[in-house]
Amino acid sequence: MGEFTPLDVTCVNTIRTLAMDAVQKANSGHPGAPMGLAPVAYTVWNRFLNYDPANPLWPNRDRFVLSNGHASMLLYSLIHLAGIKNVDEHGKVHDEPSLPLEQLKHFRQLNSKTPGHPEHEYTAGVETTTGPLGQGVGNAVGMAIAQKWMAGYYGRPGFEALFEHRVYAICGDGCMMEGVASEAASLAGHLKLNNLTLIYDDNTITIDGHTDGWNILRVNDGNDLDGMQKALAGAKACTDKPTLIVQKTLIGYGAPNKQNTHAAHGEPLGPDEIKLAKKAYGWPEDSSFLVPDGVYDHFKAGIGKRGGDAHAAWAKLFADYKAKFPEQAAQLEAIEKRELPAGWDKGVPVFPADAKGLATRESSGQVINALAKTIPWIVGGSADLNPSTKTFMKGEGTFTATTPAGRNIHFGVREHGMGAIMNGMALAGLRSYGSGFMIFSDYGRPPIRLAAIMNLPVFYVFTHDSIGVGEDGPTHQPIEQIMSLRAIPGLIVLRPGDANEVAEAYKVAVQSKHAPVVLAMTRQALPTLDRTKYAPASGLAKGGYALNDVPKPDVLLIGTGSEVSLCVDAAEKLAAEGIKARVVSLPSWELFDKQPQEYRDSVIPPAVTARVCVEMGGAFGWERFAGLTGAIIGMRSFGASAPLKDLLPHFGFTTAAVVAAAKKQVGK
């Protein structure tokens, strides 16, 4: 690769000064980390990263993740200097820069493309949204898993180079302190992800306990470009494990009064300190946003040429692959477009009416196995709960270091890490899923929220979704969880009421291109409704629908999940007493809200104010459907440890209770 030159040092200092100037102009931000990390980031980008700035969406590009997202000006400076092209919301690459210099001058301003923390899909060159510390480590592990799986499943002799990209991630002290990084790192070590290089910006915190199964390399001087180059080369040469490069840096390097202090972390350096730092770099002290002559060309000759040549060679090889393996090539192209193969839903089961029925986690297992046969890039697993969540794809193998084509991932008891890894897999194009008990969705909430921010079509299967858990008691009985998930913007929550609604819920999940989906499933058996008597389960796609044909109802019975059958039974008893009750299945508030007002009013007529809403979760929020005078049968306390048959009457989830509430609503 050659020796480093004074021009390399100039490029490093350009990154530093752009970061300082942008933070100062915004009067907000984190200058210290970019100043300390500039040498290592420059070496990764201009000496190692296989990335074509002219086509930021090239599938085989190396991925770079800035896990400590508060150092965003480091990444923005690199995107600018590398000349990465802009990509619009439709995935079309335009012949204009993603981040012209003017965008750096608008750092952290409204509608700028340089927000405080990097945002995926908002700024070309940003591979994932980071900010909550440690999430990027999990994302990077997910990306590395996706590369290994692609190579294992689609790789063919002579075409190995189609699937050989690497993942580089920089993380800081805060990332290493967060549990999600430990969860993800331990799985990466177990899976021997030798395509992953994690660079730890070491500010003297201990890393004990994070390094099992990892190749550990150290660079003791943050400005040692040669040392960093040797370490990165060592990471590429390691074939049996991921690499952690421990890079000692000085936060705010070059700022004489603030270097290596907290004052360089989260606030502007100030004009006087910036001048002193620039003086230390041999930089014009009064300059602002200066990019010296030769810097752009040096990046063009480095990452630009290397990435462009690699992309061109890859495109030629892919054309040969497509001619020889057209079916596999078509699937790879569908993955890139988030499309589904023809006939993807042909095997989805239709369940016959059955008064005894089955738990929705059971029907869920049947549906996910049917979809696995027609959508090969569904890849996922559980947080050590496959026997309970029923999400194991039979006959599809397990993803390991020696069987990378396996589609079942044993995430272990790592709900937080699982979610972050799922996001990384989805960013690489896979339809990733994860499963666990609904109560433990709290452990995985941060990556669920980030999936919604990034519009990632991951899906979660959370079973044991209510006090129906029974004897395990209040520690395992979710109360507020479903409602709190509904509060996340952009997340679709589906709580199907019988086996056929489960099938329809999965159709929604796998067809989603820009939204994550939560599927809430029961432990206990639910009746499978007779769809010759009640409306088709396909109504689920609209979020809510009337199950029975009652044109002018006296009362509305609105339920979700396991409580829909309670409402159905209550309606039949009310009908026997001359009270016309319409049953509304409302599995997804989010999908229902997207329907035209005319449709919503046809399902829940505003004129009918006699209403009973039933859900075995927190009552909070149901007022929007119950109205000011309607009744809500829900949980207003934690649950209890007892058999389900005792819990239901104790908390009021019986047909008799729904009937009584309905009668009270209509004044009888």
C-alpha positions as CSV (number, residue, x, y, z in Angstrom):
1,M,0.0,0.0,0.0
2,G,3.0,2.3,0.3
3,E,4.3,4.6,2.9
4,F,2.2,7.5,4.3
5,T,3.1,10.9,2.9
6,P,2.6,14.5,4.2
7,L,-0.5,14.6,2.0
8,D,-2.0,11.7,4.0
9,V,-1.4,13.8,7.2
10,T,-3.1,16.8,5.5
11,C,-6.1,14.6,4.7
12,V,-6.3,13.6,8.4
13,N,-6.1,17.2,9.5
14,T,-8.8,18.2,7.0
15,I,-11.1,15.7,8.7
16,R,-10.3,17.2,12.1
17,T,-10.7,20.8,11.1
18,L,-13.9,20.2,9.2
19,A,-15.4,18.6,12.3
20,M,-14.2,21.4,14.6
21,D,-15.5,24.1,12.2
22,A,-18.9,22.4,11.8
23,V,-19.5,22.0,15.5
24,Q,-18.4,25.5,16.2
25,K,-20.7,27.0,13.5
26,A,-23.6,24.9,14.8
27,N,-22.7,25.8,18.4
28,S,-23.5,22.2,19.2
29,G,-22.0,18.8,18.8
30,H,-19.0,16.6,19.6
31,P,-15.6,17.7,18.2
32,G,-13.3,15.6,20.4
33,A,-14.0,12.1,19.0
34,P,-13.5,13.1,15.4
35,M,-10.3,14.9,16.2
36,G,-8.9,11.8,18.0
37,L,-10.3,9.2,15.5
38,A,-9.4,11.0,12.2
39,P,-6.2,9.0,11.6
40,V,-7.8,5.6,12.0
41,A,-10.9,6.5,10.1
42,Y,-8.8,8.0,7.3
43,T,-6.7,4.8,7.1
44,V,-9.8,2.6,6.9
45,W,-11.5,4.6,4.2
46,N,-8.6,5.6,2.0
47,R,-6.4,2.4,2.4
48,F,-8.8,-0.5,3.0
49,L,-12.5,0.2,2.4
50,N,-13.8,-1.4,-0.8
51,Y,-16.5,1.1,-1.5
52,D,-17.5,2.8,-4.8
53,P,-18.5,6.4,-4.1
54,A,-20.1,6.6,-7.5
55,N,-22.5,3.8,-6.5
56,P,-23.2,3.8,-2.8
57,L,-25.7,0.9,-3.0
58,W,-23.3,-1.6,-4.7
59,P,-24.2,-4.9,-2.9
60,N,-20.7,-6.1,-2.3
61,R,-19.4,-2.9,-0.8
62,D,-17.6,-3.0,2.5
63,R,-19.7,-1.6,5.3
64,F,-18.5,1.1,7.7
65,V,-20.4,1.7,10.9
66,L,-19.8,4.5,13.3
67,S,-21.3,3.1,16.5
68,N,-20.4,6.1,18.5
69,G,-22.8,8.2,16.4
70,H,-22.2,11.4,18.4
71,A,-18.9,11.6,16.4
72,S,-21.0,12.1,13.3
73,M,-18.9,14.9,11.8
74,L,-16.1,12.3,11.4
75,L,-18.4,10.3,9.1
76,Y,-19.8,13.4,7.3
77,S,-16.3,14.7,6.6
78,L,-15.3,11.3,5.1
79,I,-18.5,11.2,3.0
80,H,-17.8,14.7,1.7
81,L,-14.1,14.1,0.9
82,A,-14.7,10.7,-0.7
83,G,-17.2,12.3,-3.1
84,I,-20.0,9.8,-2.4
85,K,-22.9,10.4,-4.7
86,N,-26.4,11.2,-3.6
87,V,-29.2,8.6,-3.5
88,D,-32.9,9.5,-3.5
89,E,-35.7,7.9,-1.6
90,H,-36.4,5.5,-4.5
91,G,-32.8,4.2,-4.5
92,K,-31.7,6.0,-7.6
93,V,-28.1,7.3,-7.6
94,H,-27.7,10.9,-8.8
95,D,-24.6,12.6,-10.2
96,E,-24.4,15.0,-7.4
97,P,-22.6,14.8,-4.0
98,S,-24.4,13.3,-1.0
99,L,-22.8,16.0,1.2
100,P,-21.5,19.1,-0.6
101,L,-19.4,21.4,1.7
102,E,-22.5,23.6,2.2
103,Q,-24.2,20.7,4.0
104,L,-21.3,20.4,6.5
105,K,-21.8,24.1,7.2
106,H,-25.5,23.3,8.1
107,F,-24.6,20.6,10.6
108,R,-27.4,19.9,13.1
109,Q,-29.8,22.4,11.4
110,L,-33.4,21.7,10.4
111,N,-33.7,19.8,7.1
112,S,-29.9,19.5,6.7
113,K,-28.5,16.2,5.6
114,T,-26.0,16.3,8.5
115,P,-28.2,15.7,11.6
116,G,-26.7,15.4,15.0
117,H,-26.4,11.6,14.7
118,P,-26.1,9.7,11.4
119,E,-29.4,8.6,9.9
120,H,-29.7,5.7,7.4
121,E,-31.6,6.5,4.1
122,Y,-31.3,10.2,4.9
123,T,-27.7,10.7,4.0
124,A,-26.0,8.5,1.3
125,G,-22.9,6.9,2.8
126,V,-24.5,6.3,6.2
127,E,-25.1,2.5,6.5
128,T,-27.1,2.6,9.7
129,T,-28.6,5.0,12.2
130,T,-26.5,5.2,15.3
131,G,-26.6,7.3,18.4
132,P,-27.8,5.1,21.2
133,L,-24.4,3.7,22.2
134,G,-23.6,0.1,21.3
135,Q,-26.3,-0.4,18.7
136,G,-23.8,0.0,15.9
137,V,-21.8,-2.9,17.2
138,G,-24.9,-5.1,17.0
139,N,-25.7,-3.8,13.6
140,A,-22.2,-4.5,12.4
141,V,-22.5,-8.1,13.7
142,G,-25.8,-8.5,11.8
143,M,-24.2,-7.2,8.6
144,A,-21.3,-9.6,9.0
145,I,-23.8,-12.5,9.6
146,A,-25.7,-11.4,6.4
147,Q,-22.5,-11.5,4.3
148,K,-21.6,-15.0,5.6
149,W,-25.1,-16.2,4.9
150,M,-25.2,-14.8,1.4
151,A,-21.9,-16.4,0.6
152,G,-23.1,-19.7,2.1
153,Y,-26.5,-19.8,0.5
154,Y,-25.8,-18.2,-2.9
155,G,-22.1,-18.7,-3.4
156,R,-21.0,-21.1,-6.1
157,P,-17.5,-22.3,-7.1
158,G,-15.7,-19.7,-9.1
159,F,-18.0,-16.9,-7.9
160,E,-16.8,-16.5,-4.3
161,A,-15.8,-12.9,-5.0
162,L,-19.4,-11.9,-5.3
163,F,-19.9,-12.2,-1.6
164,E,-16.6,-11.3,0.1
165,H,-17.2,-7.8,1.6
166,R,-16.1,-6.9,5.1
167,V,-17.6,-4.9,7.9
168,Y,-15.7,-2.2,9.8
169,A,-17.1,-0.6,12.9
170,I,-15.7,2.1,15.2
171,C,-17.0,2.2,18.8
172,G,-16.1,4.2,21.9
173,D,-16.0,3.7,25.6
174,G,-19.8,4.2,26.0
175,C,-20.5,1.5,23.4
176,M,-18.3,-1.0,25.2
177,M,-20.1,-0.2,28.5
178,E,-23.5,-0.9,27.0
179,G,-24.7,-4.5,27.4
180,V,-25.9,-4.7,23.8
181,A,-22.3,-4.5,22.6
182,S,-21.3,-7.4,24.9
183,E,-24.3,-9.5,23.7
184,A,-23.5,-8.9,20.1
185,A,-19.7,-9.3,20.5
186,S,-20.1,-12.7,22.3
187,L,-22.2,-14.0,19.5
188,A,-19.8,-12.7,16.9
189,G,-17.0,-14.6,18.6
190,H,-19.0,-17.7,18.9
191,L,-19.8,-17.6,15.1
192,K,-16.2,-16.8,14.2
193,L,-17.1,-13.8,12.0
194,N,-13.7,-13.2,10.5
195,N,-15.2,-10.6,8.1
196,L,-15.8,-8.2,11.0
197,T,-13.3,-5.7,12.3
198,L,-14.3,-3.7,15.4
199,I,-12.1,-0.7,16.2
200,Y,-12.3,0.4,19.8
201,D,-11.5,4.0,20.5
202,D,-9.8,3.3,23.8
203,N,-9.9,6.0,26.4
204,T,-8.6,3.7,29.1
205,I,-11.7,1.8,30.1
206,T,-11.4,-1.9,30.7
207,I,-12.5,-4.3,28.0
208,D,-12.3,-7.5,30.1
209,G,-15.1,-9.8,29.3
210,H,-15.7,-8.5,25.8
211,T,-13.0,-10.4,23.9
212,D,-13.6,-14.1,24.1
213,G,-13.2,-15.6,20.6
214,W,-11.7,-12.5,19.2
215,N,-8.4,-11.7,17.6
216,I,-7.0,-8.8,19.6
217,L,-4.7,-6.2,18.1
218,R,-3.4,-3.0,19.6
219,V,-2.2,0.3,18.3
220,N,-0.9,2.4,21.2
221,D,-0.6,5.8,19.3
222,G,-3.8,7.2,17.7
223,N,-1.6,9.1,15.2
224,D,0.4,6.0,14.1
225,L,-0.9,5.6,10.6
226,D,1.6,2.8,9.8
227,G,0.6,0.9,13.0
228,M,-3.1,1.2,12.1
229,Q,-2.4,0.0,8.6
230,K,-0.6,-3.1,9.9
231,A,-3.4,-3.8,12.3
232,L,-6.0,-3.6,9.6
233,A,-4.0,-5.8,7.4
234,G,-3.7,-8.2,10.3
235,A,-7.5,-8.2,10.7
236,K,-7.9,-9.1,7.0
237,A,-5.4,-11.9,7.3
238,C,-7.2,-13.5,10.3
239,T,-9.4,-16.3,9.0
240,D,-11.0,-17.9,12.1
241,K,-12.4,-15.1,14.2
242,P,-13.5,-11.4,14.3
243,T,-10.9,-8.8,15.1
244,L,-10.9,-6.1,17.8
245,I,-8.4,-3.4,17.2
246,V,-7.8,-1.5,20.5
247,Q,-6.7,2.0,19.3
248,K,-5.4,4.4,21.9
249,T,-6.5,8.0,21.1
250,L,-6.6,11.4,22.7
251,I,-10.0,13.0,22.6
252,G,-9.7,16.5,21.1
253,Y,-6.2,15.8,19.8
254,G,-4.3,19.0,19.1
255,A,-6.4,21.3,21.2
256,P,-3.8,22.3,23.8
257,N,-6.2,23.3,26.7
258,K,-9.0,20.7,26.1
259,Q,-7.2,17.7,24.7
260,N,-7.9,14.6,26.8
261,T,-10.6,16.3,28.9
262,H,-14.3,16.1,29.0
263,A,-14.5,19.6,27.7
264,A,-13.6,18.3,24.2
265,H,-16.5,15.8,24.2
266,G,-19.9,17.4,23.8
267,E,-19.5,21.1,23.2
268,P,-17.8,23.4,20.7
269,L,-14.1,24.1,21.4
270,G,-14.5,27.8,21.1
271,P,-12.9,30.1,18.5
272,D,-9.6,30.6,20.5
273,E,-9.1,26.9,21.1
274,I,-9.8,26.1,17.5
275,K,-7.1,28.6,16.4
276,L,-4.6,27.0,18.7
277,A,-5.5,23.5,17.5
278,K,-5.1,24.6,13.9
279,K,-1.8,26.1,14.8
280,A,-0.7,22.8,16.2
281,Y,-1.7,21.1,12.9
282,G,0.2,23.7,10.9
283,W,-3.1,24.9,9.5
284,P,-4.1,28.4,8.6
285,E,-5.5,29.6,11.9
286,D,-8.2,31.9,10.5
287,S,-9.4,29.4,7.9
288,S,-12.9,27.8,8.1
289,F,-14.0,24.6,6.3
290,L,-10.8,24.5,4.4
291,V,-10.1,21.6,2.1
292,P,-6.5,22.1,0.8
293,D,-5.5,21.4,-2.7
294,G,-4.9,17.8,-3.4
295,V,-7.1,16.3,-0.7
296,Y,-10.1,15.5,-3.0
297,D,-7.8,14.0,-5.6
298,H,-6.1,11.9,-3.0
299,F,-9.4,10.4,-1.9
300,K,-10.3,9.9,-5.5
301,A,-7.1,8.0,-6.1
302,G,-7.6,6.0,-3.0
303,I,-11.1,4.9,-2.1
304,G,-12.5,6.2,-5.4
305,K,-10.3,4.1,-7.7
306,R,-10.1,1.1,-5.5
307,G,-13.9,0.9,-5.0
308,G,-14.6,1.7,-8.6
309,D,-12.3,-1.0,-9.9
310,A,-13.7,-3.5,-7.5
311,H,-17.3,-2.6,-8.4
312,A,-16.6,-3.0,-12.1
313,A,-15.0,-6.4,-11.6
314,W,-17.9,-7.5,-9.4
315,A,-20.5,-6.3,-12.0
316,K,-18.7,-8.4,-14.7
317,L,-18.6,-11.5,-12.4
318,F,-22.3,-11.0,-11.5
319,A,-23.3,-11.0,-15.2
320,D,-21.5,-14.3,-15.6
321,Y,-23.2,-15.6,-12.4
322,K,-26.6,-14.5,-13.7
323,A,-26.1,-16.3,-17.0
324,K,-25.2,-19.5,-15.2
325,F,-27.5,-19.3,-12.2
326,P,-30.5,-17.2,-13.3
327,E,-32.8,-18.3,-10.5
328,Q,-30.3,-17.4,-7.7
329,A,-29.4,-14.1,-9.5
330,A,-33.1,-13.1,-9.7
331,Q,-33.5,-13.8,-5.9
332,L,-30.4,-11.6,-5.2
333,E,-32.0,-8.8,-7.3
334,A,-35.3,-9.2,-5.4
335,I,-33.4,-8.9,-2.1
336,E,-31.9,-5.6,-3.1
337,K,-35.3,-4.2,-4.1
338,R,-37.1,-5.7,-1.0
339,E,-39.4,-7.6,-3.3
340,L,-40.9,-11.1,-2.9
341,P,-40.6,-14.0,-5.3
342,A,-43.6,-15.0,-7.4
343,G,-46.0,-17.3,-5.6
344,W,-44.5,-16.5,-2.2
345,D,-47.9,-17.0,-0.4
346,K,-49.0,-20.2,-2.1
347,G,-48.2,-22.4,0.8
348,V,-49.8,-20.3,3.6
349,P,-52.3,-22.5,5.3
350,V,-56.0,-21.9,5.7
351,F,-57.2,-23.2,9.0
352,P,-60.6,-24.9,9.3
353,A,-63.2,-23.8,11.9
354,D,-62.4,-25.4,15.2
355,A,-64.1,-24.6,18.5
356,K,-61.1,-25.8,20.5
357,G,-58.6,-24.2,18.1
358,L,-55.0,-23.8,18.8
359,A,-52.7,-21.2,20.3
360,T,-51.7,-18.5,17.9
361,R,-48.0,-19.3,18.6
362,E,-48.8,-22.7,17.2
363,S,-50.4,-21.5,14.0
364,S,-47.6,-18.9,13.8
365,G,-45.1,-21.7,13.7
366,Q,-47.0,-23.4,10.8
367,V,-47.2,-20.2,8.8
368,I,-43.6,-19.2,9.2
369,N,-42.5,-22.6,8.1
370,A,-44.7,-22.3,5.0
371,L,-43.3,-18.9,4.1
372,A,-39.7,-20.3,4.7
373,K,-40.2,-22.6,1.8
374,T,-41.0,-19.8,-0.7
375,I,-39.0,-16.9,0.6
376,P,-35.4,-18.2,1.0
377,W,-34.0,-15.1,2.5
378,I,-36.1,-15.2,5.6
379,V,-33.5,-15.7,8.3
380,G,-33.9,-15.4,12.0
381,G,-34.4,-17.2,15.3
382,S,-35.2,-16.6,19.0
383,A,-33.6,-15.5,22.2
384,D,-33.2,-19.1,23.4
385,L,-36.9,-19.8,23.3
386,N,-37.6,-21.7,20.0
387,P,-39.5,-24.5,21.7
388,S,-41.8,-21.9,23.2
389,T,-42.1,-19.4,20.4
390,K,-42.4,-22.1,17.7
391,T,-40.3,-20.1,15.3
392,F,-37.7,-22.7,14.2
393,M,-37.8,-23.2,10.5
394,K,-37.7,-27.0,10.0
395,G,-35.3,-28.4,7.6
396,E,-33.5,-25.1,7.0
397,G,-30.4,-25.8,9.2
398,T,-28.7,-23.6,11.8
399,F,-26.4,-20.8,11.0
400,T,-22.9,-21.5,12.4
401,A,-19.3,-20.9,11.4
402,T,-19.2,-24.2,9.5
403,T,-22.8,-24.1,8.2
404,P,-23.3,-20.5,7.0
405,A,-26.2,-21.3,4.7
406,G,-28.4,-22.3,7.7
407,R,-31.3,-20.0,8.2
408,N,-32.0,-20.5,12.0
409,I,-29.9,-18.3,14.3
410,H,-29.5,-19.2,17.9
411,F,-29.3,-15.7,19.4
412,G,-29.0,-17.0,22.9
413,V,-30.5,-15.1,25.8
414,R,-29.7,-11.8,24.2
415,E,-32.9,-9.9,23.3
416,H,-31.2,-6.5,23.1
417,G,-28.3,-7.9,21.0
418,M,-30.8,-9.9,18.9
419,G,-32.7,-6.8,17.9
420,A,-29.6,-4.8,16.9
421,I,-28.2,-7.8,14.9
422,M,-31.6,-8.2,13.2
423,N,-31.4,-4.6,12.1
424,G,-27.9,-5.1,10.6
425,M,-29.1,-8.2,8.7
426,A,-32.1,-6.2,7.4
427,L,-29.8,-3.3,6.3
428,A,-28.0,-6.0,4.2
429,G,-31.2,-7.0,2.6
430,L,-32.3,-10.1,4.5
431,R,-35.8,-10.5,5.9
432,S,-34.7,-11.0,9.5
433,Y,-36.9,-12.0,12.4
434,G,-36.5,-12.6,16.1
435,S,-38.7,-14.0,18.7
436,G,-39.2,-14.2,22.4
437,F,-41.8,-13.6,25.1
438,M,-43.7,-10.4,24.9
439,I,-42.6,-9.4,28.4
440,F,-39.0,-9.4,27.2
441,S,-39.7,-7.0,24.4
442,D,-38.7,-4.4,27.0
443,Y,-35.1,-5.8,26.8
444,G,-35.1,-5.3,23.0
445,R,-36.9,-2.0,22.8
446,P,-34.0,0.3,21.7
447,P,-33.4,-1.6,18.4
448,I,-37.1,-2.0,17.8
449,R,-37.3,1.8,18.0
450,L,-34.3,2.2,15.7
451,A,-35.8,-0.2,13.2
452,A,-38.9,2.1,13.0
453,I,-36.6,5.2,12.6
454,M,-34.8,3.4,9.7
455,N,-38.0,2.0,8.1
456,L,-36.5,-1.5,8.3
457,P,-38.9,-4.4,7.5
458,V,-37.8,-6.7,10.3
459,F,-40.5,-8.6,12.2
460,Y,-40.7,-9.8,15.8
461,V,-42.7,-12.7,17.0
462,F,-43.6,-12.1,20.7
463,T,-45.5,-14.9,22.3
464,H,-47.1,-15.3,25.7
465,D,-48.7,-12.0,25.1
466,S,-51.0,-11.5,28.1
467,I,-51.9,-12.7,31.6
468,G,-52.7,-15.9,29.6
469,V,-49.1,-16.9,30.6
470,G,-50.8,-18.1,33.8
471,E,-48.7,-19.6,36.6
472,D,-45.5,-17.8,35.8
473,G,-47.1,-14.8,37.4
474,P,-46.8,-11.0,37.1
475,T,-43.0,-11.0,36.3
476,H,-43.8,-12.8,33.0
477,Q,-47.3,-11.4,32.3
478,P,-47.2,-8.4,30.0
479,I,-49.5,-5.6,30.8
480,E,-48.2,-2.3,29.4
481,Q,-45.9,-3.8,26.7
482,I,-48.3,-4.0,23.8
483,M,-49.6,-0.5,24.4
484,S,-46.0,0.9,24.7
485,L,-45.1,-0.8,21.4
486,R,-48.1,0.9,19.8
487,A,-46.6,4.2,20.9
488,I,-43.6,3.8,18.7
489,P,-44.1,5.8,15.5
490,G,-43.8,3.7,12.3
491,L,-44.1,0.3,14.1
492,I,-46.9,-2.0,13.1
493,V,-48.3,-4.0,15.9
494,L,-50.5,-7.0,15.0
495,R,-52.4,-9.0,17.6
496,P,-54.3,-11.7,15.6
497,G,-57.5,-13.2,17.1
498,D,-57.3,-16.7,15.6
499,A,-55.2,-19.0,13.3
500,N,-56.5,-17.4,10.0
501,E,-55.8,-13.9,11.3
502,V,-52.3,-15.2,12.1
503,A,-51.8,-16.2,8.5
504,E,-53.0,-12.8,7.3
505,A,-50.7,-11.1,9.8
506,Y,-47.7,-12.8,8.4
507,K,-48.7,-11.7,4.9
508,V,-48.7,-8.1,6.2
509,A,-45.3,-8.6,7.8
510,V,-43.5,-10.1,4.8
511,Q,-45.0,-7.6,2.4
512,S,-43.9,-4.6,4.5
513,K,-41.1,-2.8,2.7
514,H,-40.6,0.1,5.0
515,A,-41.9,-0.7,8.4
516,P,-41.0,-3.1,11.2
517,V,-43.8,-5.4,12.4
518,V,-44.6,-6.9,15.9
519,L,-46.7,-10.1,15.9
520,A,-48.2,-10.7,19.3
521,M,-49.1,-14.4,19.8
522,T,-50.8,-16.3,22.6
523,R,-49.7,-19.2,24.8
524,Q,-53.2,-20.5,25.2
525,A,-55.5,-22.0,22.6
526,L,-58.1,-19.8,20.8
527,P,-61.1,-21.0,18.8
528,T,-60.6,-20.8,15.0
529,L,-63.6,-18.9,13.8
530,D,-66.0,-20.3,11.2
531,R,-65.3,-17.9,8.3
532,T,-68.5,-19.0,6.5
533,K,-70.3,-17.4,9.3
534,Y,-67.9,-14.5,10.0
535,A,-66.1,-12.1,7.7
536,P,-62.9,-13.3,6.0
537,A,-59.7,-12.9,8.0
538,S,-58.2,-10.9,5.1
539,G,-59.9,-7.9,6.8
540,L,-56.9,-7.9,9.1
541,A,-54.9,-6.1,6.4
542,K,-57.0,-3.0,7.1
543,G,-56.2,-3.1,10.8
544,G,-59.8,-3.6,11.9
545,Y,-63.0,-5.1,10.4
546,A,-66.5,-6.1,11.4
547,L,-66.7,-9.8,12.0
548,N,-70.5,-10.2,11.9
549,D,-73.1,-8.5,9.7
550,V,-75.0,-6.2,12.0
551,P,-76.0,-3.2,9.9
552,K,-77.5,-1.1,12.8
553,P,-75.9,-2.3,16.0
554,D,-77.1,-1.4,19.5
555,V,-73.6,-1.9,20.8
556,L,-70.0,-2.4,19.5
557,L,-67.8,-5.1,21.0
558,I,-64.2,-4.3,20.1
559,G,-61.4,-6.8,20.8
560,T,-58.0,-7.9,19.8
561,G,-56.2,-11.2,19.9
562,S,-57.5,-13.7,22.5
563,E,-60.3,-11.4,23.5
564,V,-62.0,-11.5,20.0
565,S,-63.5,-14.9,20.8
566,L,-64.9,-13.5,24.1
567,C,-66.6,-10.8,22.1
568,V,-68.0,-13.3,19.6
569,D,-69.5,-15.4,22.4
570,A,-70.9,-12.4,24.1
571,A,-72.6,-11.2,20.9
572,E,-74.3,-14.5,20.4
573,K,-75.7,-14.3,24.0
574,L,-76.8,-10.7,23.5
575,A,-78.5,-11.6,20.3
576,A,-80.6,-14.2,22.1
577,E,-81.8,-11.4,24.4
578,G,-82.6,-9.1,21.4
579,I,-79.5,-6.9,21.6
580,K,-77.7,-6.4,18.3
581,A,-74.0,-6.4,18.9
582,R,-71.4,-5.9,16.2
583,V,-68.0,-7.6,16.9
584,V,-65.0,-5.7,15.7
585,S,-61.7,-7.4,15.4
586,L,-59.0,-4.6,15.8
587,P,-55.7,-6.4,15.4
588,S,-53.7,-3.4,14.3
589,W,-54.4,0.2,15.4
590,E,-51.7,1.5,13.0
591,L,-53.1,-0.2,9.9
592,F,-56.6,0.9,10.9
593,D,-55.5,4.5,11.2
594,K,-54.2,4.4,7.6
595,Q,-57.7,3.6,6.2
596,P,-60.0,6.3,4.8
597,Q,-62.2,7.9,7.4
598,E,-65.2,6.5,5.5
599,Y,-64.0,2.9,6.0
600,R,-63.2,3.5,9.7
601,D,-66.6,5.0,10.3
602,S,-68.3,2.0,8.6
603,V,-66.5,-0.4,11.0
604,I,-66.9,1.7,14.1
605,P,-69.9,4.0,13.5
606,P,-69.5,7.3,15.4
607,A,-73.2,7.4,16.1
608,V,-73.0,4.1,18.1
609,T,-71.6,5.3,21.4
610,A,-72.5,2.1,23.3
611,R,-69.1,0.3,23.2
612,V,-67.2,-2.3,25.1
613,C,-63.4,-2.6,24.4
614,V,-61.7,-5.8,25.6
615,E,-58.0,-6.5,25.7
616,M,-55.9,-8.5,28.3
617,G,-53.4,-5.7,28.6
618,G,-53.3,-2.2,30.0
619,A,-56.5,-0.3,29.6
620,F,-54.5,2.9,28.9
621,G,-55.2,4.2,25.4
622,W,-58.4,2.4,24.7
623,E,-60.4,5.6,25.4
624,R,-59.9,6.6,21.7
625,F,-62.1,3.6,20.7
626,A,-64.4,3.4,23.7
627,G,-65.2,7.1,23.7
628,L,-66.1,9.2,26.7
629,T,-68.9,6.8,27.8
630,G,-67.8,3.4,26.6
631,A,-66.6,0.6,28.8
632,I,-63.0,-0.8,28.8
633,I,-62.3,-4.3,30.1
634,G,-58.6,-4.3,30.6
635,M,-55.8,-4.6,33.1
636,R,-55.4,-1.9,35.7
637,S,-52.9,-3.8,37.8
638,F,-50.2,-6.4,37.4
639,G,-51.3,-10.0,37.0
640,A,-51.0,-12.9,39.4
641,S,-49.6,-16.4,39.6
642,A,-52.5,-18.9,39.0
643,P,-53.9,-21.2,36.4
644,L,-55.5,-19.4,33.5
645,K,-59.0,-20.7,34.4
646,D,-58.7,-18.9,37.7
647,L,-57.1,-15.7,36.3
648,L,-59.8,-15.0,33.7
649,P,-62.7,-14.6,36.1
650,H,-60.5,-12.9,38.7
651,F,-59.6,-10.1,36.3
652,G,-63.0,-10.0,34.5
653,F,-62.1,-11.6,31.1
654,T,-65.3,-13.7,30.7
655,T,-68.2,-13.8,28.3
656,A,-70.5,-12.9,31.2
657,A,-68.4,-9.8,32.0
658,V,-68.6,-8.6,28.4
659,V,-72.3,-9.3,28.3
660,A,-72.9,-7.4,31.5
661,A,-70.8,-4.4,30.3
662,A,-72.7,-4.4,27.0
663,K,-76.1,-4.4,28.7
664,K,-75.1,-1.6,30.9
665,Q,-74.0,0.4,27.8
666,V,-77.4,0.0,26.2
667,G,-79.3,0.6,29.5
668,K,-80.5,-2.9,30.1
